[in-house]
Amino acid sequence: MSKPVVALTRCDNYDPPKIADAIQRQFDLLGGLETFVRPGDTVLLKPNFIAPKSRRHATQTDPAFIIEMARLLKDYGAKPFVGDSPAWSTAIGCAKVLELDEPLKKLDVPLKDLDRPKWKRIGERKTRVGISSVALEADVIINIPKFKAHQQLGATFAIKNMFGCVTGKEKAIWHFFKGKHADDFCQLLIDIYKHLNPALTIIDAVTVMEGHGPINGRARPLGWLIGGIEPIACETVSAKLIGAQPEAFPILKTAQHIGFGCSDIGQIETVGDDFLEHLCTDFDIPNLVPIRFSFPHVCKSICKQIILLTKGTLKQSG
């Protein structure tokens, strides 16, 4: 079997020409845009929209990265749209805080909530999960997550972002039902990723979040885009970039346990810029807290989301 390929491109800020060049290099290193997308394809760009916080917090995929990805796809003749189902607020609410909504309108790139769940049986356990039909109907999915510390999972790089295709507050319910054992929850995340099967992942690691992620950590520069077809290889290289072993992260431990993907750095081919010259040795990985949400936590989360959605509807109608 050939080694999985992970592309690394240096990019020290979100200046549009710089980020556009780094994105183009990602595609060039991985075989060209035509390897993943055909003209006319509808392409879901799946960012990390988790909560309505501005770009300076590094909570969400940076708007400049999203815009330049969309522009590249539009110029190629594809039909990109940006979509997510955030834990807090809506895709539109999160995009407004990023000041992303108007630039997407100018590009004629739709912004969609990943709603309208379709119940699918996924994985060997045939778990019944409500996955957005908006995501399922796309011809191609390109996964564009944010590189972040995560108090329940150590850090999240590629796999976890596709959990955002599970609609609404069902995500909180899965934290309750699958969160008692990390392996069960991470198996669910992997099964969702495999079912949706993104054509490509490119991780926004230009500015990352460390500490108390995924929402309230600290932003710090890292200066990379990290891309590949095989998500566990991308996660493994991301872990290496911050001087951590794969075993430090529950998703990678579960992937090793079930034999999914490649978490052996020696069996991964890295292309592009030499990341070994730019290792981060002081990244703050948080101490892990339980994955499982308590039942009151789930109820509180659902009620808070209803209030946020109601306020958003009233603002739009007003």
C-alpha positions as CSV (number, residue, x, y, z in Angstrom):
1,M,0.0,0.0,0.0
2,S,1.2,3.5,-0.8
3,K,1.9,5.9,2.1
4,P,-0.8,8.5,2.9
5,V,0.3,12.0,1.8
6,V,0.0,15.1,4.1
7,A,0.8,18.5,2.6
8,L,2.2,21.3,4.7
9,T,2.3,24.9,3.5
10,R,3.7,27.8,5.5
11,C,1.5,30.8,5.9
12,D,2.2,33.3,8.7
13,N,-1.0,35.4,8.4
14,Y,-4.4,35.7,6.8
15,D,-3.5,38.3,4.2
16,P,-5.7,37.3,1.2
17,P,-2.9,36.8,-1.3
18,K,-0.8,34.8,1.2
19,I,-3.6,32.5,2.2
20,A,-4.8,32.1,-1.4
21,D,-1.3,31.0,-2.4
22,A,-1.0,28.6,0.5
23,I,-4.4,27.0,-0.5
24,Q,-3.3,26.7,-4.1
25,R,-0.1,25.0,-3.1
26,Q,-2.1,22.6,-1.0
27,F,-4.0,21.5,-4.1
28,D,-0.9,21.4,-6.2
29,L,0.9,19.2,-3.7
30,L,-2.0,16.8,-3.4
31,G,-2.6,16.3,-7.2
32,G,-4.5,19.4,-8.3
33,L,-8.0,20.7,-7.7
34,E,-9.2,18.5,-10.6
35,T,-8.4,15.4,-8.5
36,F,-11.1,16.3,-6.0
37,V,-13.7,18.5,-7.8
38,R,-15.2,18.8,-11.3
39,P,-16.6,21.9,-12.8
40,G,-20.3,22.1,-12.0
41,D,-20.0,20.1,-8.7
42,T,-21.8,21.5,-5.7
43,V,-19.1,21.6,-3.0
44,L,-19.8,21.9,0.8
45,L,-17.1,23.8,2.5
46,K,-17.4,22.6,6.0
47,P,-15.7,25.1,8.4
48,N,-15.7,24.9,12.2
49,F,-18.5,27.3,13.3
50,I,-19.0,26.5,16.9
51,A,-20.0,29.7,18.6
52,P,-20.4,33.4,17.5
53,K,-16.9,34.6,18.4
54,S,-14.8,36.9,16.3
55,R,-11.7,35.8,14.4
56,R,-9.3,37.1,17.0
57,H,-10.3,34.3,19.4
58,A,-9.3,31.6,16.9
59,T,-12.5,29.8,17.9
60,Q,-13.8,29.3,14.3
61,T,-12.2,28.7,10.9
62,D,-10.8,32.0,9.8
63,P,-13.0,33.9,7.4
64,A,-10.1,34.8,5.0
65,F,-9.4,31.1,4.6
66,I,-13.0,30.3,3.9
67,I,-13.3,33.2,1.4
68,E,-10.2,32.2,-0.6
69,M,-11.3,28.6,-0.7
70,A,-14.7,29.6,-2.0
71,R,-13.1,32.0,-4.6
72,L,-10.7,29.2,-5.9
73,L,-13.6,26.8,-6.3
74,K,-15.8,29.5,-8.0
75,D,-13.0,30.4,-10.5
76,Y,-12.7,26.7,-11.3
77,G,-16.3,26.4,-12.2
78,A,-17.6,24.6,-9.1
79,K,-20.6,25.6,-7.0
80,P,-19.3,26.0,-3.5
81,F,-21.5,26.7,-0.4
82,V,-20.5,27.1,3.2
83,G,-22.4,25.2,5.8
84,D,-22.4,24.1,9.4
85,S,-24.7,23.3,12.4
86,P,-23.0,25.1,15.3
87,A,-23.3,24.1,18.9
88,W,-24.3,27.7,19.7
89,S,-26.3,30.0,17.4
90,T,-26.6,29.3,13.6
91,A,-24.3,29.2,10.7
92,I,-25.5,32.7,9.7
93,G,-25.1,34.0,13.3
94,C,-21.5,32.6,13.5
95,A,-20.6,34.0,10.0
96,K,-21.9,37.5,10.9
97,V,-19.6,37.7,13.9
98,L,-16.7,36.7,11.6
99,E,-17.8,39.4,9.1
100,L,-18.0,36.6,6.6
101,D,-21.6,36.9,5.4
102,E,-21.2,40.0,3.2
103,P,-18.1,38.8,1.4
104,L,-19.8,35.4,0.7
105,K,-22.8,37.3,-0.8
106,K,-20.5,39.3,-3.1
107,L,-19.0,36.0,-4.3
108,D,-22.5,34.6,-4.7
109,V,-21.6,31.7,-2.4
110,P,-24.6,30.5,-0.3
111,L,-24.3,30.2,3.5
112,K,-26.5,27.4,4.8
113,D,-27.4,25.8,8.1
114,L,-26.8,22.0,8.0
115,D,-30.3,21.2,9.0
116,R,-33.1,18.8,7.6
117,P,-31.8,15.6,9.3
118,K,-31.9,12.4,7.4
119,W,-31.6,9.3,9.7
120,K,-28.7,7.1,8.7
121,R,-27.4,3.8,10.0
122,I,-23.6,4.3,10.2
123,G,-20.6,2.2,11.1
124,E,-20.5,-1.5,12.1
125,R,-22.8,-0.9,15.0
126,K,-25.4,0.6,12.7
127,T,-25.9,3.6,15.0
128,R,-28.9,5.7,13.9
129,V,-27.7,9.3,13.5
130,G,-29.5,12.4,12.1
131,I,-27.1,13.7,9.5
132,S,-28.0,16.9,7.6
133,S,-29.5,16.2,4.2
134,V,-27.9,19.5,3.1
135,A,-24.5,17.9,3.6
136,L,-25.5,14.5,2.2
137,E,-26.8,16.1,-1.0
138,A,-23.5,17.9,-1.9
139,D,-21.5,16.3,-4.7
140,V,-18.2,16.9,-2.8
141,I,-17.3,17.9,0.8
142,I,-14.1,19.7,1.6
143,N,-13.4,19.7,5.4
144,I,-11.8,22.9,6.6
145,P,-11.5,22.6,10.4
146,K,-9.7,24.8,12.9
147,F,-6.6,23.5,14.7
148,K,-7.7,23.7,18.4
149,A,-7.0,22.4,21.9
150,H,-10.1,20.6,23.3
151,Q,-10.7,19.9,27.0
152,Q,-12.5,16.6,26.3
153,L,-10.3,15.4,23.4
154,G,-6.9,17.0,24.0
155,A,-7.0,18.7,20.6
156,T,-9.1,18.4,17.4
157,F,-7.6,18.5,14.0
158,A,-9.6,16.8,11.2
159,I,-12.1,14.1,12.4
160,K,-14.2,16.0,14.9
161,N,-15.2,18.8,12.5
162,M,-17.6,16.6,10.6
163,F,-19.6,16.1,13.8
164,G,-21.1,19.5,12.8
165,C,-23.0,17.7,10.0
166,V,-25.1,16.2,12.8
167,T,-28.0,18.5,13.1
168,G,-28.9,20.8,16.0
169,K,-28.7,19.7,19.6
170,E,-28.5,16.1,18.7
171,K,-24.8,16.6,19.2
172,A,-25.3,17.3,22.9
173,I,-27.5,14.2,23.2
174,W,-24.7,12.1,21.7
175,H,-22.3,13.5,24.3
176,F,-24.7,12.1,26.9
177,F,-25.3,8.7,25.3
178,K,-21.8,8.0,24.0
179,G,-19.6,10.1,26.3
180,K,-19.2,7.7,29.2
181,H,-16.4,5.9,27.4
182,A,-14.0,7.9,25.2
183,D,-13.7,5.0,22.7
184,D,-17.4,4.9,22.1
185,F,-17.7,8.6,21.5
186,C,-14.6,8.7,19.2
187,Q,-15.8,5.6,17.3
188,L,-19.0,7.6,16.6
189,L,-17.0,10.6,15.4
190,I,-14.9,8.3,13.1
191,D,-18.1,6.6,11.8
192,I,-19.7,10.0,10.9
193,Y,-16.5,11.1,9.1
194,K,-16.3,7.8,7.2
195,H,-20.0,8.0,6.2
196,L,-19.7,11.6,4.9
197,N,-16.3,10.8,3.3
198,P,-14.9,14.3,2.6
199,A,-12.8,14.4,-0.5
200,L,-10.1,16.4,1.3
201,T,-9.3,18.0,4.6
202,I,-7.3,21.2,4.9
203,I,-6.7,22.3,8.5
204,D,-6.6,26.0,9.3
205,A,-3.5,26.1,11.6
206,V,-2.3,29.6,10.7
207,T,-3.6,30.9,14.0
208,V,-4.6,28.2,16.4
209,M,-6.2,27.8,19.9
210,E,-4.5,26.4,22.9
211,G,-5.5,25.9,26.5
212,H,-9.2,25.7,27.4
213,G,-10.6,24.9,23.9
214,P,-12.7,24.5,21.9
215,I,-14.3,27.9,22.7
216,N,-12.4,29.7,25.5
217,G,-8.8,29.0,24.8
218,R,-6.0,31.4,23.8
219,A,-5.1,32.3,20.2
220,R,-1.5,31.9,19.1
221,P,0.2,31.9,15.7
222,L,1.4,28.5,14.3
223,G,1.7,29.4,10.7
224,W,0.5,26.3,8.7
225,L,-2.1,24.8,6.5
226,I,-2.2,21.0,6.8
227,G,-4.0,19.0,4.2
228,G,-4.6,15.5,3.0
229,I,-7.1,12.8,1.9
230,E,-6.5,10.5,4.9
231,P,-7.7,12.3,8.1
232,I,-5.8,10.2,10.7
233,A,-2.5,10.9,8.8
234,C,-3.4,14.7,9.0
235,E,-4.2,14.3,12.7
236,T,-0.9,12.5,13.3
237,V,1.2,15.1,11.6
238,S,-0.7,17.8,13.5
239,A,0.1,16.1,16.8
240,K,3.8,15.9,15.7
241,L,3.8,19.6,14.9
242,I,3.1,20.4,18.5
243,G,5.4,17.8,19.9
244,A,2.7,15.4,21.1
245,Q,2.4,11.6,20.8
246,P,-0.8,10.3,19.1
247,E,-1.6,8.4,22.3
248,A,-2.3,11.8,23.9
249,F,-5.5,12.3,21.9
250,P,-8.5,10.0,22.3
251,I,-9.5,10.2,18.6
252,L,-6.1,8.9,17.6
253,K,-6.1,6.2,20.3
254,T,-9.4,5.0,19.0
255,A,-8.3,5.0,15.4
256,Q,-5.3,2.9,16.3
257,H,-7.5,0.5,18.3
258,I,-9.9,-0.1,15.4
259,G,-7.3,0.0,12.7
260,F,-8.6,3.1,10.9
261,G,-6.1,5.3,9.1
262,C,-2.4,5.7,9.6
263,S,-1.1,7.1,13.0
264,D,2.5,5.9,12.4
265,I,4.4,9.1,11.5
266,G,7.1,6.9,9.8
267,Q,4.5,5.6,7.3
268,I,3.3,9.1,6.3
269,E,4.7,11.0,3.4
270,T,4.9,14.7,4.1
271,V,5.2,17.1,1.1
272,G,5.6,20.8,0.9
273,D,7.4,22.8,3.6
274,D,9.6,21.1,6.2
275,F,7.6,21.1,9.4
276,L,10.4,19.6,11.4
277,E,12.2,22.9,11.3
278,H,9.2,24.7,12.9
279,L,8.0,22.4,15.7
280,C,6.0,24.0,18.4
281,T,7.3,22.7,21.8
282,D,5.2,24.6,24.2
283,F,1.6,24.1,23.0
284,D,-0.7,24.1,25.9
285,I,-2.8,20.9,25.8
286,P,-5.5,20.9,28.5
287,N,-6.0,18.3,31.1
288,L,-8.9,16.1,29.9
289,V,-12.3,16.5,31.4
290,P,-15.2,14.0,30.9
291,I,-16.7,13.8,27.5
292,R,-20.2,12.9,28.8
293,F,-22.6,15.7,29.3
294,S,-24.9,15.3,32.3
295,F,-28.7,15.2,31.6
296,P,-29.2,18.7,33.1
297,H,-26.3,20.0,30.9
298,V,-28.1,18.6,27.8
299,C,-31.4,20.2,28.8
300,K,-29.7,23.5,29.6
301,S,-27.9,23.4,26.2
302,I,-31.1,22.7,24.3
303,C,-33.0,25.5,26.1
304,K,-30.1,28.0,25.5
305,Q,-30.1,27.1,21.8
306,I,-33.8,27.6,21.5
307,I,-33.4,31.1,23.0
308,L,-30.6,32.0,20.6
309,L,-32.5,30.7,17.6
310,T,-35.6,32.7,18.7
311,K,-33.6,35.9,19.1
312,G,-32.1,35.4,15.7
313,T,-35.5,34.8,14.0
314,L,-36.9,37.9,15.7
315,K,-33.9,40.0,14.5
316,Q,-34.4,38.8,10.9
317,S,-38.1,39.4,10.9
318,G,-37.7,42.8,12.5
